[in-house]
Structures are given as C-alpha cells and as structure tokens.
Amino acid sequence: MNYEDLTPGMLVRIAPGHQSGYGGRTGHVIRVGAVDLLSGGTITGALVDIGEGGLLAVKAEALEPVELDPLQPGWAEFEV
C-alpha cells in the first residue's frame, strides 16, 4: 500500500508472514507518519491497533486496505 493512501481510522490487514508475528491480522490505523523505534530505527508507515496489548509500527508496504460489507439495517457494530 502507498504511504499517501493511509488515513487514521482506516481498517487494514497486515501482510501474511510479517516479521512482527502478527501477519494476517486486521486493525485500525491510529497514526500515520514516521515512527521512532526503541531499537533506534525509524519506520515510515502507521501505528496499527490490532485489539491486543500494544500498538504495532508497520511499514506502509506491509499493509493492505480491508473493505467490509455494510451492515444490514437494524444491526450495529461495537467493540467489547
């Protein structure tokens, strides 16, 4: 995915086999930009919330957008 196409709130899937061990999981983009890592490097991509403890810093190339079918009338989506 292109860096310019990432927007906060966007639903994305992490590429299968990603070195983080979370490949194939979906999450929401929290922040887009350069992320300084504790190991000393920098990643240009996004912070992704996958609904577990912590956020993942993922390069834009390792993300793909997820399109969900709209909910039928009368249904609502929420996180537990």
Backbone hydrogen bonds, N-H to C=O, Kabsch-Sander energy under -0.5 kcal/mol:
donor,donor_aa,acceptor,acceptor_aa,energy
5,D,2,N,-1.1
6,L,3,Y,-1.2
9,G,29,V,-3.3
10,M,7,T,-1.9
12,V,10,M,-0.5
12,V,27,G,-2.9
13,R,64,E,-2.8
14,I,25,R,-2.7
15,A,62,A,-2.8
18,H,15,A,-1.4
21,G,18,H,-2.1
23,G,18,H,-0.5
24,G,14,I,-2.6
25,R,22,Y,-1.6
27,G,12,V,-2.4
28,H,49,D,-2.0
29,V,10,M,-2.4
30,I,47,L,-3.3
31,R,47,L,-1.0
33,G,45,G,-2.4
35,V,43,I,-3.0
37,L,41,G,-3.0
40,G,37,L,-1.5
43,I,35,V,-2.3
45,G,33,G,-2.3
45,G,43,I,-0.8
46,A,58,V,-2.5
47,L,31,R,-2.5
48,V,46,A,-0.6
48,V,56,L,-3.1
49,D,28,H,-2.7
50,I,48,V,-0.7
54,G,52,E,-0.7
56,L,48,V,-2.6
58,V,46,A,-2.7
58,V,56,L,-0.7
60,A,44,T,-1.3
62,A,59,K,-1.4
63,L,60,A,-1.6
64,E,13,R,-1.8
66,V,11,L,-2.2
68,L,66,V,-0.6
75,W,72,Q,-1.9
